[in-house]
Amino acid sequence: MKDVKVVVVDPVGLHARPATVAVNAASKCKCKVTVSFKGRTVDMKSIMGVMSLGIPTQSEITLACDGEGEEEALNTIIETLRAQKVIA
């Protein structure tokens, strides 16, 4: 399992648009992808799961990938979220 802590910098937090970007990036991965915030962990391939966390701006979250191609998957998700200015 590979994981990394990142900070959400989108001014409104991880709301609908950036959550959709995150879910779309995660959905392309073969491995299990999760996001954790304040002790709760959800499947990052689920828009409802990600939205249920209610992640505000300047929050530290943990992205984790477990399974086939986990390192490449984590790098792809991070690059996608940084390109969209969702995380720092």
C-alpha positions in Angstrom: 0.0 0.0 0.0 1.2 3.5 -0.9 -0.1 6.6 0.7 0.6 10.3 0.8 -0.7 13.3 2.8 -1.6 16.4 0.8 -3.3 19.7 1.6 -6.5 20.8 -0.2 -6.0 24.3 -1.6 -9.1 24.8 -3.6 -10.7 27.9 -2.1 -14.0 26.1 -1.6 -12.5 22.8 -0.5 -13.2 19.4 -2.1 -16.6 20.4 -3.4 -18.5 18.9 -6.4 -16.2 19.9 -9.3 -12.9 18.9 -7.8 -14.4 15.8 -6.2 -15.6 14.7 -9.7 -12.1 15.3 -11.0 -10.7 13.1 -8.2 -13.3 10.4 -8.7 -12.7 10.3 -12.4 -8.9 10.0 -11.9 -9.3 7.2 -9.3 -11.8 5.3 -11.4 -9.2 4.7 -14.1 -7.0 2.8 -11.6 -7.1 -1.0 -11.2 -6.2 -0.8 -7.5 -8.2 0.2 -4.5 -8.1 4.0 -4.0 -9.1 5.7 -0.7 -9.2 9.2 0.7 -9.1 9.8 4.5 -10.1 12.9 6.4 -10.6 13.3 10.2 -10.5 9.6 10.9 -12.9 8.6 8.1 -11.8 6.7 5.0 -13.9 6.3 1.9 -13.6 4.8 -1.6 -12.2 7.5 -3.8 -14.1 6.0 -6.8 -17.4 7.0 -5.1 -18.5 10.6 -5.6 -21.0 10.2 -2.7 -18.3 8.9 -0.5 -15.8 11.7 -1.3 -18.6 14.4 -1.0 -19.7 12.9 2.4 -16.3 13.8 3.9 -17.1 17.6 3.5 -13.4 18.5 3.1 -12.8 22.2 3.5 -9.9 24.2 2.1 -6.6 24.0 3.9 -7.4 20.5 5.1 -4.8 17.7 5.2 -6.1 14.5 3.6 -4.5 11.1 3.0 -4.7 9.5 -0.5 -3.9 5.8 -0.5 -3.7 3.1 -3.3 -3.5 -0.6 -2.6 -3.1 -3.3 -5.2 -1.9 -3.6 -8.8 -0.1 -0.5 -10.1 -0.6 1.4 -6.8 2.5 3.6 -7.2 1.6 4.7 -10.7 -2.0 5.2 -9.7 -1.1 7.4 -6.7 1.2 9.5 -8.9 -1.5 9.9 -11.6 -4.1 11.0 -9.1 -1.7 13.5 -7.4 -0.7 15.0 -10.8 -4.3 15.3 -11.9 -5.4 17.0 -8.7 -2.4 19.4 -8.7 -3.0 20.3 -12.4 -6.6 21.2 -11.4 -5.2 23.3 -8.4 -7.2 21.1 -5.9 -4.1 20.1 -3.8 -0.7 21.6 -3.1 
